Amino acid sequence: MNNQENFCLLRTNTYYHCDSDNNEVFGKFVINASHDVIKFNKNITLFITIDTSSSMADICTDGLTKIVHVKNTLQNMVSLFKEMNNVNVKLSIHTFDTDVYDVLGGVVDVNNDTHTIISKISRIMPSGLTNMESALSLTKIKIDEYHKYNPTHEIVHILLTDGIISKGFNNINVLKYMVSVNCKNIFIGYGHDYDSVLLSKLSEVGLNDEYRVIDAPELIGHAFGEIIYQIIYKFNQTIILTISNGKLYNWKTNTWDDTLNIDGLVSEKPLQFYFKSKYRENADIQLYVKNSENIQMHNKSFCFNLQNDLLNYSLLTLLNEIKNNAELGHSNTNISDFNVYKERTNTLKDKCIKLYNEMKKSLCPTSEHIQMMLDDIYVVYKTIGTKKSHMYSHACIFSDVNNLTFKCNNFETNKFIQFNNQNTISFEDKAHNNSIMPEFKSASHDSIDFQQSTNNVLDNHELIGFNLSMPNPVESEIVKYIIGKITKYYDWSGYEN
């Protein structure tokens, strides 16, 4: 590699897999940004909105409450920002239960009074109901007003909730109008008992908004560590990918498109995109950096065996189908819709088994990548047709396409939450039911059984699971440092007064 290539700010590699029978091409396009492309000394303003309803007092597996983990993470985050010299961070924290509260008294500079900020966070206590309408409405007003007077600041809004709306509007279409478009919104589902479809729909308001899942509350620090890294070390310009004589896969819509807008490129965290073309020679992918000049790029093209990537693409399409089916189950209001949902659920279960077997026959069935994909299939298979199906199918998609180290698979294997066509839930003990899913009940309380599954290879799958100590070649030392700082548990009691 020559010196010019060493100093390229954006590196792109194209890998293609050609079908010898009809010359069709499946390929992937990988983008990686060096640290040199990141603009530091930038102004970042974080608006954080935390659900502090009574359920945040629930005990986690480590004996601490959910709110304790949240407060410790926020306090560690403030302490980390104080150490960092390459960014200027301002912070606003609102909590909401039945009402909404301004914890810090406005937008404050983290560097000015860290002690006071940490002290105020320590006083947050859970109580009351869950009024997301008021939280979204007030936060939108605050963000839009701040943006009006600080148009050059990068604004990020993080909303975390652990429960179902119990006060105020709960209509998704109404709540979407309360989401600000003058910032990047990150909606976080915390635990298992929130409305996953609602958060997913709220994240569709802005082109680059996100919905993330933290299914194990005690691991909030690791997930927040990745979020903070991606905020600070983000490549700020929007990248536009176009292709001639082919199509690019859009994971958000599960469609093949001519153009993709990319906003999530982070330093030293490569992103990959799939493409297809009728003929290899005619497939031409172009990359544009919006509103930028003199961005050096370097591209290489390789002929490669992409069998694992073909399997990964198949998994992404299946996960999207499962997610869409879960949305149908979430909104069904009559027996006709419910019967469609039931039929699709059985079909998707069969697809899970088929893809699982195909992966087991792959060239490298024991590779970490294949094992993680097998985990994803197992998780969505075990939760399909339940209240958790949407949450886990989305989480698997999001962690895959964004190259995250945090994986969600902390589901309860001994309990299933089932839908019925009245959109209520009930619990069944797996020990008393040999089928993968418990039976559904119709409005007339007639039994509607899912397909029975016997001697299924998926039933014997053992999860690798999410392991904080698992080495990840993608993680840089900076990522590990940030995650390490935010995940540690400190005694902040000395800051309470």
Secondary structure, DSSP 8 states (H G I E B T S, - for coil): --HHHHT-SEEEEEEEEE-TTT--EEEEEEEEE-GGG---SEEEEEEEEEE-SGGGG-B-TTS-BHHHHHHHHHHHHHHHHHH-SSEEEEEEEEEESSSEEESSSS-EETTT-HHHHHHHHHT----S---HHHHHHHHHHHHHHHHHH-TTSEEEEEEEE-S---SS---HHHHHTTS-SSSEEEEEEESSSS-HHHHHHHTTSSTT-EEEEE-SGGGHHHHHHHHHHHHHTB--S-EEEEEESEEEEETTTTEEESEEEE---BBTB-EEEEEEES-GGG-EEEEEETT-----EEEEEEE---HHHHHHHHHHHHHHHHHHHHHHHHH--SHHHHHHHHHHHHHHHHHHHHHHHHHHTSS-TTSHHHHHHHHHHHHHHHHTTBTTHHHHHHHHHHHHHTT-S-------TTEEEEE-TTS-EEEEEGGG--SSS--EE-TT--EE------S-GGGG-------TT---TT--HHHHHHHHHHHS----GGG--
